[in-house]
Amino acid sequence: MNSYLQYRQETSCLIFRIELPPTTSSDLYTAMESVILKPRGRGTLVAAVAIISVTVCVLLLKKQGDILKISGLPEDVNMYMVVCVIDAILVTFISELLRRIAILHEESFHFKLRYGGSKVKLLTASFGFGSLRIPVVLVMIAMATFCLAFFKVNPIIIPSLLMTRWNIIFIVVTSSVAHLIGLREPTTAEMSKYLEENRLNAGHGMAWSYYFGYLKLILPNFDARVKNWIDENAPKSMYSPKLHILVPRSCYCYPSLNDADSRITIAGTPEPISASRAGTIKRLYKNTIYKIEGKTEEDTYYFVAEYATPVLSLYEMAESDEAGLSADEKLNQMKQFYTTLSHILSVNPEFVQTCVLVPYDDKLDEDEVRIGDVLKRQVDRDTLEREISRSA
């Protein structure tokens, strides 16, 4: 009996004793921690609020006379600081509005081709109304109105200060210079956040394509077809009826698992299935059963494993000059693919028992990470789960 799993019958109760080997760098569950992406939170928003709060608190702690004295304005100006804050907000709004007008000018040249002649789509794309936080805007307007009323500041001061010659020059120059030198461009983190939140990245699309175009076709009754083959060819062996989808960190996929680990050999194929898809009649879908020989049949492992083909596409995109995918972005898209596919499988209970994702870091030493050991460990876990399920 395999040393990883031993069980005995005691007083009609099935008791398991699990003896897993010490955790190593090839442990697939350790590898998962470096693959699963966590959704971005509201850290940026919290930081912005904190910066504003600290700035306001520092200014409030200083004497008003000192501020006015430094600014060179007469001290009878009531709550000069409130006026300056409101003025700064309006300057920011107007300068950003000018930038988006410049964007509208460029997009107007693509009015028919990109927006189908729709003015609503053109304006929405250029001004980004969807990204405006209306509740925050309303709160800011309410606070400004309250401050003006509470400190008895004449509202006419705001547009008067705003429309001064130097202020207008400041607004136009600030907006133009920031746009020209690229300060208005979204950072890599911002673009990544936007693509993830709106599910527009390559990894997300690849995961759904892989599910609908392949997994959803082959996974129904997959375990039964594998078990039928095992019963006919290796009934006493250690086996897993699941499809093991390999997700290597480098995204490189060998043509055969034997190329990755010489101990792995081809044992056969379960009964293939056929489906008519997109004009191809009765397209055949076949999978390969591999084995790792042991001293006896009981110690021989059988499993169905294959690389996730979209991961290989990412590798080839990174190697291609035309695709222009960097090594860092390749890794990020691989993680997004894994995270999305894990979610898809988790919300489809019928496939949980027939498929398992196996991420591993193939960039470590070959002596430390051998795909055969990773798969043997997974087969042991699958066997344990199967035995517990039978005894439940």
Contacts in CASP RR format, 6 or more apart in sequence:
PFRMAT RR
TARGET T0000
AUTHOR 0000-0000-0000
METHOD contacts of the structure
MODEL  1
MNSYLQYRQETSCLIFRIELPPTTSSDLYTAMESVILKPRGRGTLVAAVA
IISVTVCVLLLKKQGDILKISGLPEDVNMYMVVCVIDAILVTFISELLRR
IAILHEESFHFKLRYGGSKVKLLTASFGFGSLRIPVVLVMIAMATFCLAF
FKVNPIIIPSLLMTRWNIIFIVVTSSVAHLIGLREPTTAEMSKYLEENRL
NAGHGMAWSYYFGYLKLILPNFDARVKNWIDENAPKSMYSPKLHILVPRS
CYCYPSLNDADSRITIAGTPEPISASRAGTIKRLYKNTIYKIEGKTEEDT
YYFVAEYATPVLSLYEMAESDEAGLSADEKLNQMKQFYTTLSHILSVNPE
FVQTCVLVPYDDKLDEDEVRIGDVLKRQVDRDTLEREISRSA
1 298 0 8 1.000
2 238 0 8 1.000
2 298 0 8 1.000
2 299 0 8 1.000
2 380 0 8 1.000
2 383 0 8 1.000
3 19 0 8 1.000
4 18 0 8 1.000
4 19 0 8 1.000
4 20 0 8 1.000
4 21 0 8 1.000
4 377 0 8 1.000
4 380 0 8 1.000
4 384 0 8 1.000
5 16 0 8 1.000
5 18 0 8 1.000
5 19 0 8 1.000
5 380 0 8 1.000
5 383 0 8 1.000
5 384 0 8 1.000
5 387 0 8 1.000
6 16 0 8 1.000
6 17 0 8 1.000
6 19 0 8 1.000
7 14 0 8 1.000
7 15 0 8 1.000
7 16 0 8 1.000
7 17 0 8 1.000
7 387 0 8 1.000
8 15 0 8 1.000
8 17 0 8 1.000
14 387 0 8 1.000
14 391 0 8 1.000
16 384 0 8 1.000
16 387 0 8 1.000
16 388 0 8 1.000
18 384 0 8 1.000
20 377 0 8 1.000
20 380 0 8 1.000
21 377 0 8 1.000
23 30 0 8 1.000
24 368 0 8 1.000
25 361 0 8 1.000
25 364 0 8 1.000
25 368 0 8 1.000
25 369 0 8 1.000
26 360 0 8 1.000
26 361 0 8 1.000
26 364 0 8 1.000
26 368 0 8 1.000
26 369 0 8 1.000
26 370 0 8 1.000
26 373 0 8 1.000
26 374 0 8 1.000
27 377 0 8 1.000
28 358 0 8 1.000
28 359 0 8 1.000
28 360 0 8 1.000
28 374 0 8 1.000
28 377 0 8 1.000
28 378 0 8 1.000
31 249 0 8 1.000
31 359 0 8 1.000
31 360 0 8 1.000
31 361 0 8 1.000
32 359 0 8 1.000
34 249 0 8 1.000
34 361 0 8 1.000
35 247 0 8 1.000
35 249 0 8 1.000
35 334 0 8 1.000
35 335 0 8 1.000
35 338 0 8 1.000
35 339 0 8 1.000
35 359 0 8 1.000
36 335 0 8 1.000
36 338 0 8 1.000
36 339 0 8 1.000
36 342 0 8 1.000
37 196 0 8 1.000
37 335 0 8 1.000
37 336 0 8 1.000
37 339 0 8 1.000
39 196 0 8 1.000
40 193 0 8 1.000
40 196 0 8 1.000
40 197 0 8 1.000
56 85 0 8 1.000
59 67 0 8 1.000
59 81 0 8 1.000
60 81 0 8 1.000
64 75 0 8 1.000
64 79 0 8 1.000
64 80 0 8 1.000
64 81 0 8 1.000
65 75 0 8 1.000
67 80 0 8 1.000
67 81 0 8 1.000
68 74 0 8 1.000
68 75 0 8 1.000
68 77 0 8 1.000
68 80 0 8 1.000
69 75 0 8 1.000
71 80 0 8 1.000
73 80 0 8 1.000
77 83 0 8 1.000
78 151 0 8 1.000
78 152 0 8 1.000
78 153 0 8 1.000
79 147 0 8 1.000
79 151 0 8 1.000
79 153 0 8 1.000
82 147 0 8 1.000
82 148 0 8 1.000
82 151 0 8 1.000
82 153 0 8 1.000
83 153 0 8 1.000
83 157 0 8 1.000
83 158 0 8 1.000
83 161 0 8 1.000
86 144 0 8 1.000
86 147 0 8 1.000
86 148 0 8 1.000
86 158 0 8 1.000
87 158 0 8 1.000
87 161 0 8 1.000
87 162 0 8 1.000
87 167 0 8 1.000
89 140 0 8 1.000
89 144 0 8 1.000
90 158 0 8 1.000
90 162 0 8 1.000
91 162 0 8 1.000
91 167 0 8 1.000
91 170 0 8 1.000
91 171 0 8 1.000
91 174 0 8 1.000
94 171 0 8 1.000
94 175 0 8 1.000
95 171 0 8 1.000
95 172 0 8 1.000
95 174 0 8 1.000
95 175 0 8 1.000
95 178 0 8 1.000
96 175 0 8 1.000
98 171 0 8 1.000
98 172 0 8 1.000
98 175 0 8 1.000
98 176 0 8 1.000
99 175 0 8 1.000
99 178 0 8 1.000
99 179 0 8 1.000
99 184 0 8 1.000
100 126 0 8 1.000
100 127 0 8 1.000
100 128 0 8 1.000
102 179 0 8 1.000
103 126 0 8 1.000
103 127 0 8 1.000
104 122 0 8 1.000
104 123 0 8 1.000
104 126 0 8 1.000
104 127 0 8 1.000
107 114 0 8 1.000
107 115 0 8 1.000
107 122 0 8 1.000
107 125 0 8 1.000
107 126 0 8 1.000
108 122 0 8 1.000
111 117 0 8 1.000
111 122 0 8 1.000
114 125 0 8 1.000
115 121 0 8 1.000
115 122 0 8 1.000
115 125 0 8 1.000
123 129 0 8 1.000
124 130 0 8 1.000
147 153 0 8 1.000
148 155 0 8 1.000
161 167 0 8 1.000
178 184 0 8 1.000
186 194 0 8 1.000
192 201 0 8 1.000
192 332 0 8 1.000
194 200 0 8 1.000
195 201 0 8 1.000
196 204 0 8 1.000
196 336 0 8 1.000
199 205 0 8 1.000
201 333 0 8 1.000
201 336 0 8 1.000
202 314 0 8 1.000
202 333 0 8 1.000
202 336 0 8 1.000
203 310 0 8 1.000
203 314 0 8 1.000
203 333 0 8 1.000
203 334 0 8 1.000
203 336 0 8 1.000
203 337 0 8 1.000
203 340 0 8 1.000
204 336 0 8 1.000
204 337 0 8 1.000
204 340 0 8 1.000
205 340 0 8 1.000
206 310 0 8 1.000
206 313 0 8 1.000
206 314 0 8 1.000
206 333 0 8 1.000
206 337 0 8 1.000
207 310 0 8 1.000
207 336 0 8 1.000
207 337 0 8 1.000
207 338 0 8 1.000
207 340 0 8 1.000
207 341 0 8 1.000
207 344 0 8 1.000
208 340 0 8 1.000
208 344 0 8 1.000
209 310 0 8 1.000
210 308 0 8 1.000
210 309 0 8 1.000
210 310 0 8 1.000
210 337 0 8 1.000
210 341 0 8 1.000
211 341 0 8 1.000
211 344 0 8 1.000
211 345 0 8 1.000
213 277 0 8 1.000
214 285 0 8 1.000
214 309 0 8 1.000
215 345 0 8 1.000
215 351 0 8 1.000
215 355 0 8 1.000
217 273 0 8 1.000
217 275 0 8 1.000
217 277 0 8 1.000
217 285 0 8 1.000
218 243 0 8 1.000
218 273 0 8 1.000
218 285 0 8 1.000
218 287 0 8 1.000
219 243 0 8 1.000
219 350 0 8 1.000
219 351 0 8 1.000
219 354 0 8 1.000
219 355 0 8 1.000
220 350 0 8 1.000
222 241 0 8 1.000
222 242 0 8 1.000
222 243 0 8 1.000
222 270 0 8 1.000
222 354 0 8 1.000
222 355 0 8 1.000
223 241 0 8 1.000
223 242 0 8 1.000
223 353 0 8 1.000
223 354 0 8 1.000
224 241 0 8 1.000
225 270 0 8 1.000
225 271 0 8 1.000
225 273 0 8 1.000
226 239 0 8 1.000
226 241 0 8 1.000
226 242 0 8 1.000
226 270 0 8 1.000
226 289 0 8 1.000
226 304 0 8 1.000
227 241 0 8 1.000
228 270 0 8 1.000
228 271 0 8 1.000
229 268 0 8 1.000
229 269 0 8 1.000
229 270 0 8 1.000
229 271 0 8 1.000
229 289 0 8 1.000
230 237 0 8 1.000
230 239 0 8 1.000
230 241 0 8 1.000
230 302 0 8 1.000
233 267 0 8 1.000
233 268 0 8 1.000
234 267 0 8 1.000
234 291 0 8 1.000
234 297 0 8 1.000
234 300 0 8 1.000
234 302 0 8 1.000
236 297 0 8 1.000
236 298 0 8 1.000
237 291 0 8 1.000
237 297 0 8 1.000
237 298 0 8 1.000
237 300 0 8 1.000
237 301 0 8 1.000
237 302 0 8 1.000
238 298 0 8 1.000
238 299 0 8 1.000
238 300 0 8 1.000
238 301 0 8 1.000
238 302 0 8 1.000
238 379 0 8 1.000
238 380 0 8 1.000
238 383 0 8 1.000
239 301 0 8 1.000
239 302 0 8 1.000
239 303 0 8 1.000
239 379 0 8 1.000
239 383 0 8 1.000
240 302 0 8 1.000
240 303 0 8 1.000
240 304 0 8 1.000
240 378 0 8 1.000
240 379 0 8 1.000
240 382 0 8 1.000
240 383 0 8 1.000
241 354 0 8 1.000
241 382 0 8 1.000
242 303 0 8 1.000
242 304 0 8 1.000
242 353 0 8 1.000
242 354 0 8 1.000
242 355 0 8 1.000
242 356 0 8 1.000
242 382 0 8 1.000
243 287 0 8 1.000
243 304 0 8 1.000
243 305 0 8 1.000
243 306 0 8 1.000
243 354 0 8 1.000
243 355 0 8 1.000
243 356 0 8 1.000
244 303 0 8 1.000
244 304 0 8 1.000
244 305 0 8 1.000
244 306 0 8 1.000
244 356 0 8 1.000
244 358 0 8 1.000
244 375 0 8 1.000
244 378 0 8 1.000
245 305 0 8 1.000
245 306 0 8 1.000
245 307 0 8 1.000
245 308 0 8 1.000
245 341 0 8 1.000
245 355 0 8 1.000
245 356 0 8 1.000
245 357 0 8 1.000
245 358 0 8 1.000
246 253 0 8 1.000
246 305 0 8 1.000
246 306 0 8 1.000
246 307 0 8 1.000
246 308 0 8 1.000
246 358 0 8 1.000
246 360 0 8 1.000
246 371 0 8 1.000
247 307 0 8 1.000
247 308 0 8 1.000
247 311 0 8 1.000
247 334 0 8 1.000
247 337 0 8 1.000
247 338 0 8 1.000
247 357 0 8 1.000
247 358 0 8 1.000
247 359 0 8 1.000
247 360 0 8 1.000
248 307 0 8 1.000
248 311 0 8 1.000
248 359 0 8 1.000
248 360 0 8 1.000
248 361 0 8 1.000
248 362 0 8 1.000
249 331 0 8 1.000
249 334 0 8 1.000
249 359 0 8 1.000
249 360 0 8 1.000
249 361 0 8 1.000
249 362 0 8 1.000
249 363 0 8 1.000
250 315 0 8 1.000
250 362 0 8 1.000
250 363 0 8 1.000
251 311 0 8 1.000
251 312 0 8 1.000
251 314 0 8 1.000
251 315 0 8 1.000
251 318 0 8 1.000
251 330 0 8 1.000
251 331 0 8 1.000
251 334 0 8 1.000
252 312 0 8 1.000
252 315 0 8 1.000
252 362 0 8 1.000
253 307 0 8 1.000
253 308 0 8 1.000
253 309 0 8 1.000
253 311 0 8 1.000
253 312 0 8 1.000
253 315 0 8 1.000
254 260 0 8 1.000
254 307 0 8 1.000
256 266 0 8 1.000
257 264 0 8 1.000
257 290 0 8 1.000
257 305 0 8 1.000
257 306 0 8 1.000
257 371 0 8 1.000
257 372 0 8 1.000
258 264 0 8 1.000
258 265 0 8 1.000
258 266 0 8 1.000
258 290 0 8 1.000
260 371 0 8 1.000
261 370 0 8 1.000
261 371 0 8 1.000
261 372 0 8 1.000
263 292 0 8 1.000
263 293 0 8 1.000
263 370 0 8 1.000
263 372 0 8 1.000
264 290 0 8 1.000
264 291 0 8 1.000
264 292 0 8 1.000
264 371 0 8 1.000
264 372 0 8 1.000
264 375 0 8 1.000
265 290 0 8 1.000
265 291 0 8 1.000
265 292 0 8 1.000
265 293 0 8 1.000
266 288 0 8 1.000
266 289 0 8 1.000
266 290 0 8 1.000
266 291 0 8 1.000
267 289 0 8 1.000
267 290 0 8 1.000
267 291 0 8 1.000
267 302 0 8 1.000
268 288 0 8 1.000
268 289 0 8 1.000
269 286 0 8 1.000
269 287 0 8 1.000
269 288 0 8 1.000
269 289 0 8 1.000
270 287 0 8 1.000
270 289 0 8 1.000
270 304 0 8 1.000
272 284 0 8 1.000
272 285 0 8 1.000
272 286 0 8 1.000
272 287 0 8 1.000
273 284 0 8 1.000
273 285 0 8 1.000
274 282 0 8 1.000
274 283 0 8 1.000
274 284 0 8 1.000
274 285 0 8 1.000
275 282 0 8 1.000
275 283 0 8 1.000
275 285 0 8 1.000
276 282 0 8 1.000
276 283 0 8 1.000
277 283 0 8 1.000
287 304 0 8 1.000
287 306 0 8 1.000
288 304 0 8 1.000
288 305 0 8 1.000
288 306 0 8 1.000
289 302 0 8 1.000
289 303 0 8 1.000
289 304 0 8 1.000
290 302 0 8 1.000
290 303 0 8 1.000
290 304 0 8 1.000
290 305 0 8 1.000
290 375 0 8 1.000
291 300 0 8 1.000
291 301 0 8 1.000
291 302 0 8 1.000
291 303 0 8 1.000
292 300 0 8 1.000
292 301 0 8 1.000
292 372 0 8 1.000
292 375 0 8 1.000
292 376 0 8 1.000
293 300 0 8 1.000
294 300 0 8 1.000
294 301 0 8 1.000
301 375 0 8 1.000
301 376 0 8 1.000
301 379 0 8 1.000
303 375 0 8 1.000
303 378 0 8 1.000
303 379 0 8 1.000
305 358 0 8 1.000
305 375 0 8 1.000
308 337 0 8 1.000
308 341 0 8 1.000
308 357 0 8 1.000
310 337 0 8 1.000
311 334 0 8 1.000
311 337 0 8 1.000
314 325 0 8 1.000
314 330 0 8 1.000
314 333 0 8 1.000
314 334 0 8 1.000
314 337 0 8 1.000
315 330 0 8 1.000
316 323 0 8 1.000
317 323 0 8 1.000
317 324 0 8 1.000
317 325 0 8 1.000
317 330 0 8 1.000
318 324 0 8 1.000
318 325 0 8 1.000
318 326 0 8 1.000
318 327 0 8 1.000
318 329 0 8 1.000
318 330 0 8 1.000
325 333 0 8 1.000
338 357 0 8 1.000
338 359 0 8 1.000
341 357 0 8 1.000
342 357 0 8 1.000
345 351 0 8 1.000
345 352 0 8 1.000
345 355 0 8 1.000
345 357 0 8 1.000
346 352 0 8 1.000
356 378 0 8 1.000
356 382 0 8 1.000
358 374 0 8 1.000
358 375 0 8 1.000
358 378 0 8 1.000
360 369 0 8 1.000
360 371 0 8 1.000
360 374 0 8 1.000
361 369 0 8 1.000
362 369 0 8 1.000
362 371 0 8 1.000
END
